[in-house]
Amino acid sequence: MSFKKWWPCPKKHTKRVRHLLPHAKRLKANLNPGRPFRYFTLCGPPMIDVFMLAKEGVLEYDESRHAIDTVVFCEYDDEDVPVMRELLGREDSGFQGKLEDLVLFEDDAFTSQFPDVQAIENFINQREESLSQGDRDALQRKINQLELQRFFPFDFINLDFCDAYYPKPPDIMKVNQAVARMLEWQGRIRPEAKPKKLGKVDEFVMAITCRLDDSLPQEAGTRLVNIVKSNCDAFPVYRRGVADSRHAKVEDWAKAANLDFFLAGWPKDVAQRANEKQWNMEILDYVHYSRKNEDGQTYEMICLVCGFKRTKLTTGYLEVAMKALDKNQRIRIDSVNLEADGGRTLLENLTAIVELRNLHAKLISREILPNPAEAIREFTAQGIEY
């Protein structure tokens, strides 16, 4: 089976249906009349989240063109990108590469000469074959970033990294910095929007999914320890909450309960970035579930669903810190029994989404997804545990 193994995972689909979709529906209902819902995603070639939103009427579908016009994606695999663009019916809908590299591109002395895409393309056409491959690649990276930035702001940003939020050195802060820049871009107004109010957002949702195992880099652990300590220093109520619930020094807590400590500390790092960009952040849902890798080692998938509202005066991180500290505010998704009522309903929902997705795939003569129940059986036979 050529598609990645996690798309039919009942735990993952529980996250989509119960913890992403309701917030998307709420935002859609509150939009200014005449403006469509705008969505950014790291969806992978199955694109289940996209077609879930289309099925539920959150994303608008142009039947005459078989297109969904207000979705933008980023995908690392260059073979998947053309297929995904065709599924959406738009050539400009997707970007190839690693999101962090795309978002964090920085001008150097050469690329800074060109203020916009038109200037870059004019220069490339003038130089033609005399332009070195290195310079051509640098200009293309700038074009990609400028093209991506013009789509901002979005109503919902779904960052399903499926990897560590704090990668190993030297890139430990790269994902965090990319999130910060996207929060900055969320504050822009699309220049082509008329009236201007249709080109801005005052409220949006960002869902960040990352992976946690025992390999959290030491630098990341130290950063989270300092974040928690700063909360303790700044907020007596938080300090009392840590003392009453964890009964340990911060460093000892970090060593003894890796998952709990990460869940408590990480959201404040995101909230701090939001404050810097003049967004107030609220934790809407905080979800996690376990998986096993090919070697049988267990790791955790963690999804932080955040609501952001534009503000000139940020209110700090206390509410975020207290909610992240409270274990009762977190939702653990356990194994889903597909024979029970809830499991059958979940599978029926996923099946309907796949059918809609496959209709698009057939129109462009692309490979279709198998029936989810069959896919689950096949992956389970290969040793995958959902």
CORJOZI-V305421 format. One record per residue. RES is the residue in one small letter. PHI is phi as a letter, one per 40 degrees, with the letter a starting at -180 (NA if undefined). OMEGA is omega in radians with two decimals (none if undefined). NEAR is the number of other C-alpha atoms within 8 Angstrom. Layout:
res: <RES:RES>
phi: <PHI:PHI>
omega: <OMEGA:OMEGA>
near: <NEAR:NEAR>
//
This chain:
res: <m:s:f:k:k:w:w:p:c:p:k:k:h:t:k:r:v:r:h:l:l:p:h:a:k:r:l:k:a:n:l:n:p:g:r:p:f:r:y:f:t:l:c:g:p:p:m:i:d:v:f:m:l:a:k:e:g:v:l:e:y:d:e:s:r:h:a:i:d:t:v:v:f:c:e:y:d:d:e:d:v:p:v:m:r:e:l:l:g:r:e:d:s:g:f:q:g:k:l:e:d:l:v:l:f:e:d:d:a:f:t:s:q:f:p:d:v:q:a:i:e:n:f:i:n:q:r:e:e:s:l:s:q:g:d:r:d:a:l:q:r:k:i:n:q:l:e:l:q:r:f:f:p:f:d:f:i:n:l:d:f:c:d:a:y:y:p:k:p:p:d:i:m:k:v:n:q:a:v:a:r:m:l:e:w:q:g:r:i:r:p:e:a:k:p:k:k:l:g:k:v:d:e:f:v:m:a:i:t:c:r:l:d:d:s:l:p:q:e:a:g:t:r:l:v:n:i:v:k:s:n:c:d:a:f:p:v:y:r:r:g:v:a:d:s:r:h:a:k:v:e:d:w:a:k:a:a:n:l:d:f:f:l:a:g:w:p:k:d:v:a:q:r:a:n:e:k:q:w:n:m:e:i:l:d:y:v:h:y:s:r:k:n:e:d:g:q:t:y:e:m:i:c:l:v:c:g:f:k:r:t:k:l:t:t:g:y:l:e:v:a:m:k:a:l:d:k:n:q:r:i:r:i:d:s:v:n:l:e:a:d:g:g:r:t:l:l:e:n:l:t:a:i:v:e:l:r:n:l:h:a:k:l:i:s:r:e:i:l:p:n:p:a:e:a:i:r:e:f:t:a:q:g:i:e:y>
phi: <NA:c:c:c:c:c:c:c:d:c:c:c:c:d:d:c:c:c:b:b:d:d:c:c:c:c:c:d:c:c:c:c:d:g:b:c:c:b:b:b:a:b:c:g:c:c:f:c:c:c:c:c:c:c:d:c:g:c:c:c:b:c:c:c:b:f:b:b:c:b:b:b:b:b:a:c:c:c:c:c:d:c:c:c:c:c:c:c:g:a:c:c:c:b:b:c:h:c:d:d:c:c:c:c:d:b:c:b:c:c:c:c:c:b:c:a:c:c:c:c:c:c:c:c:c:c:c:f:c:c:c:c:c:c:c:c:c:c:c:c:c:c:d:d:c:c:c:c:c:c:c:c:c:b:c:a:b:b:b:c:c:f:a:c:c:b:c:c:d:c:b:d:b:c:c:d:c:c:c:c:c:c:c:c:c:c:c:c:b:c:c:c:c:b:c:d:c:c:b:b:b:b:a:a:b:b:b:b:b:b:b:b:b:c:b:d:d:d:c:c:d:c:c:c:d:c:c:c:c:c:c:c:c:c:b:d:c:c:d:c:c:c:c:c:c:b:f:a:c:d:c:c:d:c:c:c:b:d:c:d:c:c:c:c:c:c:d:c:c:c:c:c:c:c:d:c:b:g:b:c:b:b:c:c:a:b:b:a:a:c:b:b:c:c:c:g:c:c:b:b:b:b:b:b:b:b:b:b:b:c:a:c:b:c:b:g:b:c:c:c:c:c:c:c:c:c:c:c:c:c:b:c:c:c:d:c:c:c:c:c:d:c:c:c:c:c:c:c:c:c:c:c:c:c:c:c:c:c:d:c:c:c:c:b:f:b:d:c:c:c:d:d:c:c:c:c:c:c:c:c:c:c:h:c:b:c>
omega: <-2.97:-3.10:-3.10:-2.90:-3.00:-3.06:-3.14:-3.06:-3.13:3.10:3.14:-3.13:3.01:3.09:-3.11:-2.97:-3.02:-2.98:3.02:-3.06:-3.12:-3.14:3.07:3.11:-3.14:3.13:3.13:-3.11:-3.07:-3.10:3.01:3.12:3.10:3.12:3.13:3.12:-3.08:-2.93:3.03:-3.04:2.90:-2.86:-3.02:-3.03:3.07:3.06:-3.09:-3.10:-3.14:-3.08:2.96:-3.13:3.08:3.13:-3.09:3.10:3.10:3.04:-3.10:-3.07:3.10:-3.05:-3.10:-3.12:-3.06:-3.02:2.96:-2.87:-2.99:3.03:3.03:3.14:3.00:-3.08:-3.07:-3.04:-3.06:3.09:-3.12:-3.02:-3.14:3.13:-3.12:3.07:3.13:3.12:3.12:3.10:-3.12:-3.13:-3.09:-3.02:-3.02:3.14:-3.14:3.09:3.09:-3.03:-3.10:3.14:-3.13:-3.07:-3.00:3.06:3.11:3.08:2.89:-3.08:-3.12:-3.03:-3.12:3.11:-2.97:-3.00:-3.06:-3.08:-3.12:3.13:3.12:-3.10:3.08:-3.14:-3.14:3.14:3.12:-3.07:-3.14:-3.01:-3.11:-3.13:-3.12:-3.14:3.12:3.12:3.13:3.13:3.14:3.12:3.11:3.09:3.11:3.09:-3.12:-3.14:3.12:3.14:3.09:-3.07:-3.08:3.12:-3.14:0.10:3.08:3.05:-3.12:3.09:-3.09:-3.08:3.14:-3.06:-3.12:3.08:-3.04:3.03:3.07:-3.14:3.13:3.10:0.17:-3.03:-3.01:-3.07:-3.00:3.12:3.13:3.12:3.11:3.08:3.14:-3.13:3.10:3.05:3.07:3.13:3.12:3.14:-3.08:3.05:3.11:-3.04:-3.08:-3.04:3.10:-0.06:-3.03:-3.09:3.12:-3.11:-3.14:2.99:3.03:3.13:3.07:3.12:3.01:3.05:-3.12:3.11:3.13:-3.08:3.08:2.99:-3.08:-3.05:3.09:-3.09:-3.11:-3.14:3.12:3.09:3.11:3.13:-3.13:3.05:-3.14:3.10:-3.14:3.12:3.14:3.04:3.13:-3.13:-3.04:-2.99:3.11:-3.13:3.09:3.12:3.11:3.12:3.09:-3.10:-3.07:-3.02:-3.07:3.03:-3.12:2.98:-3.07:-3.12:3.13:3.07:-3.13:-3.12:-3.01:-3.04:-3.03:-3.10:-3.13:-3.12:3.11:-3.12:-3.14:-3.01:-3.01:-3.07:-3.13:3.08:3.09:-3.14:3.11:3.08:3.12:3.12:3.14:-3.08:3.10:2.97:2.94:-3.07:3.05:3.02:3.13:3.10:3.12:-2.91:3.01:3.11:-3.05:3.03:3.01:3.10:-3.07:-3.14:3.13:3.14:-3.10:3.02:-3.05:2.96:-3.02:3.13:3.09:3.14:-3.00:2.97:-3.12:3.07:-3.10:-3.13:3.01:-3.13:-3.11:-3.02:3.11:-2.96:-2.99:-3.11:3.10:-3.11:-3.12:-3.14:3.10:-3.14:-3.04:-3.13:-3.13:3.12:3.14:-3.11:3.07:3.09:3.12:3.14:-3.10:3.09:-3.07:3.09:3.12:-3.08:-3.11:3.13:3.11:3.11:3.13:-3.13:3.09:3.11:3.14:3.13:3.12:3.11:3.13:3.12:3.10:3.12:-3.11:3.04:3.09:-3.11:-3.14:3.14:-3.11:3.10:3.10:-3.11:-3.14:3.04:3.05:3.02:-3.06:-3.14:3.11:3.12:3.13:3.12:-3.11:3.13:3.11:3.10:3.11:3.10:3.10:3.11:3.07:none>
near: <2:3:7:5:7:6:9:11:10:12:12:10:12:11:10:10:9:8:12:11:10:9:9:11:9:8:10:9:6:6:9:6:4:4:7:8:12:11:12:11:12:11:13:6:9:8:10:11:8:10:12:9:11:11:9:7:7:11:13:11:9:9:6:5:6:10:12:12:11:10:12:11:11:13:16:9:8:9:6:9:14:8:10:11:13:10:11:12:11:10:7:6:11:12:12:10:11:9:10:9:8:11:10:9:9:4:8:6:6:6:10:8:6:8:7:8:10:6:9:12:8:8:8:10:7:6:8:7:5:5:9:7:6:6:8:10:8:9:10:8:10:11:11:10:11:10:9:9:8:7:9:11:14:13:12:12:11:11:10:11:11:8:7:9:9:13:12:8:6:4:8:12:8:10:11:10:9:12:10:12:10:9:11:9:10:10:11:9:11:12:6:5:10:7:6:10:7:10:13:11:12:6:9:12:13:12:14:11:12:13:13:13:8:6:5:11:11:6:7:10:10:8:8:11:12:8:11:10:9:8:12:11:8:6:9:8:6:12:11:8:10:11:10:7:6:7:7:7:7:9:7:8:12:12:7:6:8:10:7:7:10:10:10:11:15:9:12:11:9:11:12:10:11:14:12:7:10:11:12:14:12:9:12:8:11:12:13:12:11:9:10:11:8:5:5:6:7:9:12:11:13:12:11:13:14:12:12:13:10:10:8:5:5:9:5:8:9:9:8:13:14:10:9:14:11:9:6:5:9:11:9:7:9:7:7:8:7:10:6:7:7:8:12:10:8:12:12:8:8:11:10:8:12:13:8:10:12:10:8:10:12:10:7:8:6:8:6:7:9:6:8:12:7:8:10:10:8:8:10:10:7:6:6:8:6:9>
//
